[in-house]
Amino acid sequence: MGYRAEDDYDYLFKVVLIGDSGVGKSNLLSRFTRNEFSLESKSTIGVEFATRSIHVDDKIVKAQIWDTAGQERYRAITSAYYRGAVGALLVYDVTRHVTFENVERWLKELRDHTDTNIVIMLVGNKADLRHLRAVPTDEAKAFAERENTFFMETSALESLNVENAFTEVLTQIYRVVSRKALDIGDDPAALPKGQTINVGTKDDVSALKKVGCCSA
């Protein structure tokens, strides 16, 4: 593949970071987009976003990742923040169980404001703080299976799984989108007559999920 300009991409996907304040959303963002980590974490005020492009198959997928303050008082931005999002990283802190308890509320808000096809990754951040762990991996994994989301534990500090978490979300979004393109039938000959591929039903999306075959 030849040289391609910085702003040359095949897909642009908006991904939102949500979760309580202080769980490390901004550090996940800076680690993925700039490979930086700051110990002086300042609260994000309002909204900021950063971009990074990755290769999926032979395509260039550009991610526009939005980060917001988790504090209640900034909640007025909700609908604009979620608008157009096709992926989300729902982050909690493995050392603070309350941030995991609040995941359910974040998930509800996310689903109220986005398309049913949105790809969601539950992220347990600060996994480097092993001695302080308050949320067992199994508990989070069970929740993810029940809710039909992806799940990964990360450490923005140690650069553990950060790349994987974002890349997995972007790859799965790409899969959903390319299957939709197939469904529209750009090439009618590609599908046997009479075969229908549904996109947009809950079942269809769950086929993409790696965790949990059997959520009710």
Order of alpha helices (4+ residues) and beta strands (2+ residues): beta-alpha-beta-beta-alpha-beta-alpha-alpha-beta-alpha-beta-alpha-alpha
